[in-house]
Amino acid sequence: MDISEFSRLDNKSNYNRHPWETSRKNVLHTFLKKSGIEFPIERVVDIGSGDSYVIHTLLENNYAKEYFAIDTAYTTEVVSQLKINNNNSSVNYLQSLMEYEENYPTDKTTLFLCMDVLEHVEDEKIILDFLKPGSTNKNYYFFAVPAFQSVFSSHDVLLGHYRRYTLKQLNSLLEKNQFEIIDKGYYFTILLLFRKLDKLVKKDKEASIDNWEAGKFKTTLINTMLKVDFKISLFFNKIGITIPGLSCYCLCKK
């Protein structure tokens, strides 16, 4: 959940997770487990960490020795609330990559997460230029972005998106910036179908994922649906067939 959504919560210390958030987290964990990266890695840096949900799931599963959550929207008040929400965990909260680079120089091998971030900046190089390899060790990078400009809608505008991508476009952008692609693909095919249907009937969604109030049954049903959807896309990807989805990803090193 990004900070704009977090700021709209009725109760900032106790709120329900939208199925998209939990399913997105499960997607990341699956890709990391099959990545061949040796965990625990030295550091995890989550760019655009929002309410720090994802990085705390990595902390809980011992993916790294140090954790950094970076978000330009972090204020003293927001960080204080996030620390309370997460029992004053060892996650370090920073406002920018520049602050991280200036205060935490390191040769430690790092996994950088950049999930649903690139679409929020007019020029992606603002972020990509900061993501440099360590002098002695290669770093790893997980990028995820919303897919297909054809389904760009008022929902994207609400979230502050400049664009959506195809997998080919994301791959080309990263290779142009000297990233070596390890794995790539789409996920959440069924959500892409729903988004296309919304566009077809001219029903652009203006709601976001904050203040999710659906009951346990509906939440479990959606989570199960997305889990099955993801397993199907993984199967086809394994046999060399790429099925489009609402999001695309690239796991890289540099």
Secondary structure, DSSP 8 states (H G I E B T S, - for coil): --HHHHHT-S-TTS----HHHHHHHHHHHHHHHTS---SSEEEEEEET-TTSHHHHHHHHTT-EEEEEEE-TT--HHHHHHHHHHTTT-S-EEES-HHHHHHH----S-EEEEEES-GGGSSSTHHHHTT----SSS--EEEEEEEB-GGG--HHHHHHT----B-HHHHHHHHHHTT-EEEEEEEE-HHHHHHHHHHHHTT------STT----HHHHHHHHHHHHHHHHHHHHHHHTT-----SEEEEEEE-
